[in-house]
């Protein structure tokens, strides 16, 4: 997750709206793609089994990452809920110490029995949908590990080393493949910068010669 959400009236740019409409799905589309009902989604939401939308636009639509289609489908097939299915997936990958990027910091996870619940709480906020192309537990941990490694590489930079240059390039490009594009709206509500800016755009700019090879 990025920095703490700023709860105030923020405006979406034209590019934001275009990105949201082309990348996310609204509640009506979730119903159509999964064959469920809006009433079922609302029941899950009221019970704490369904996440907040990643974005809510002025036209009244709530927007979710397409990954919700998968969770809803699993919930319907297994007579469970998106929360239960997310927790199952989280427990599978939290079987050993790992890392998660939470509120601007890299934190250790996978060491306590409540770590899956903490991951669900973060996911339930809806904000992971803004951060990752597919905000599943596996990608959440992959992002944490990549950012941890990138930070270590930058702290011990050695541009003269072929191995260092190759590793930095590999890790930043890997992060680039799983990170969402974010919106102008996100940069404001997350405090001005997002992980893509810090660990991809800025790193590529700082070490431009490494990424031009």
Secondary structure, DSSP 8 states (H G I E B T S, - for coil): --S----S-----HHHHHHHHHH-EEHHHHHHHHT--HHHHHHHHHTT-S---SEE-TTS-EEE-THHHHHHHHHHHTTS-HHHHHHHHHHHH-SS-EEEEETTEEEEESSSTTHHHHHHHHHHTTTHHHHBSS--HHHHHHHHHHHHHHHHHHHT--TT-HHHHHHHHHHHHHHHHHB----HHHHHHTTS--HHIIIIIHHHHHTHHHHT-
